[in-house]
Each structure stands twice: as structure tokens, then as C-alpha cells.
Amino acid sequence: MTNTNTADDAAAEPRAGAGSAAPATAAQRLEIGVQSLTVPEPLAEAETILLKSGVALPVIGLVLMLAAWWSASDTPYVADQIPMLISGGLVGLGLLLVGVGLFLRYSLTRLFRFWLARVIVEQQTQNERVLAALDGIETAIRESRLGR
């Protein structure tokens, strides 16, 4: 693939020639940009707390829904049952949904983090094998040329 001179490259060349320390190529600018990136470390404590709340909130939501059903089942009047079911049932359902969402989000994050680390390690191993094979091929070609 050839490197075409874009407008950004053309604009960078005069600056580099003017005595400034600006990089002349896009690759150099990319390297400097990547080095200057700062990614904040995720707080492991916050993730653990949110994962635990993702387990606790659905349990609390189920308890609220059962309490609402229990208290509504004791009254024979529908007018008394509806507020109990709304206050306990809908709040419980909301807590249940928020808790399941938190649990899924942080569980999947851990799973994907592990999966990505495993893929990286496997890719590095595969790259090392390919390089070793290419070194062997290169050595064989050199030896066959010298042997002629």
C-alpha cells in the first residue's frame, strides 16, 4: 500500500521545515498521539461494588414485590390492593431490572476482559510460531543459495 500525501501531511511538511519539532509524517504524528494518550484506570472497588449491587438489587426487588403481593392479598377491596401493588410491585420491578442490568454489564465486562487477554496471548504465541517458521525458511533459502 502506498502512502499518499494528504492535506494534513502537506500542512505538516512546511511546519517541520520551518525549524519546529513537529513530525513530518502521519506515522510519526500517530505515534506521538498514541504516546500522549492517558486512559484512566478503572476503579476495581467501584466495579466490585456495582457488581455486588447488581446481585443485591434484584433480591430486594423480589422481596418488595412479594411484600406488596402479600399485603394486597389480605384485603378484599380492589381499591386498597392497587396502591399496595403499585408502590411495592413497581418499585420492586424497577429495582429488579436495574439490578439485572448492573449485573449483566459488569459480568460481561469481566468476561470480555478475560477473553480479550486470552486472544492477545494466543495471537502473540501464533506470531512467534510464524516468525520461527519464517526464520527457518529464510535459513533454508540462504543455505540452498550458498550450496549452489
N, C-alpha and C positions, 0 to 999 in steps of 0.2 A: 504494500500500500504506500502510495507516495504522500508526502507531506505538502499540501498546498498552502500557499501563503494567504492567510485570511486577512481581513481588515484589522483584526486585533494584532496579528503578527506584524503587519506593516506599520501600525501605530507604535508598536513596541520597539522596532528597529531604530527609528531616529532617537528615541529616548536613550537606548543603550549606547548609541554612538555619540551622544552629547555629553558623555562623561559621567552619567549617573550609573548606579549599580543595578539598574533594572535588568532582569533576564531578557535575553533576545529571543528565545524560542518558547513555543507554547508548552513544551515538555518541562522546561525549567520553571516556568510560571506555575504549572500544575504542581510540580514537586515542592516549590516554596509554599504554595497554598495549602497543600496537604500537611506539610510540617507545621504550619501555623494553626491548624485546626485544634480546638480543645473540646473534647467530649467529656461532659461531667460524669463522674462515677455515680451509678445508681446506688442509692442507699439500700443496703441489704436489709437493714432493720425495718425500713418503711415497707419494703416488698413483703417481708415476713408478716408484718402486722396486717397488711391488706389481705394477704392470703388467709391468715387466721380469721380475719373478719369476714372473708368470703365463706368460711365454714360456719361461723357463729351466726351470721345474719339469717340464713335460711332456717336454722333451727329456731331462732327467736320468732321468725315469721310464722313458722308452722305452729309454734306454741300459741301465738296470738290468734291465729285462725281457729285453732281448736278451742281456745278460751271463748272466742266470740260465738262459735257454734254451740258450745256448752251452755253459755249464758242465754243464748237465744232459744235454745230448745226447752228451757224451763218455763218460758212464758207462752201462754196460749194466744196472745194477741200479736197480730202481724205488725201493728204499729209500734210495739215495743221491740220486736225482733229486728226490724230493718236498721235502726240506728246502731244496735249492737254488732250486726253483721258488717255494716259499713265501717264503723270505727275500728273494729278488731280485724275483720276479714280483709279489707282493702289495704290497711296498713301492713298487715302480715304478708299479704301477697306482694306488696311493694318491697318489703324487706327481703322476701324470698327471692324475687327477681334480681334485686341489686346484689345480694349475696352470691347468687349463682353466677352473675356477670363478673364479679370480682374474682371469684374462684377460678372460673374458666380463663379469664385474662391472665392471671398470674401463674396458673398451672401451665398454660400453653406457652407462656414466655419462658419458663424454666425448661420445658420440653424442647422448644425450638433452639434455645441457647445450647443445650446439650447436643442436639442434632447437628447444629452448625459447627460446633467444636469437633465433633466426630468426623464430619465431612472434610474439614480442613486438615485434620491429621491423616485421613485416608488419602487426600489429594497430595499431601506432601510425600507420603510413602510412595505413591504411584509416580510422582515426579522423580524421586530418587531412583526408582527402578528404571524408568525410561532413560534417565541420564546415564546410568550404569550400562544399559544396553547400547546406547549410542556411543559411549566410550569404547565398548568392546568392538562395535562395528568400525569405528574410526581406526582403532588399533589394527584390526584385521586388514583394512584397506591399505594402511601405511605399510604393513608388513608385506602385503602382496605386491605393492609397487616397488618396494626395495628388493624383493626377491626376483624381479624380472631381469 
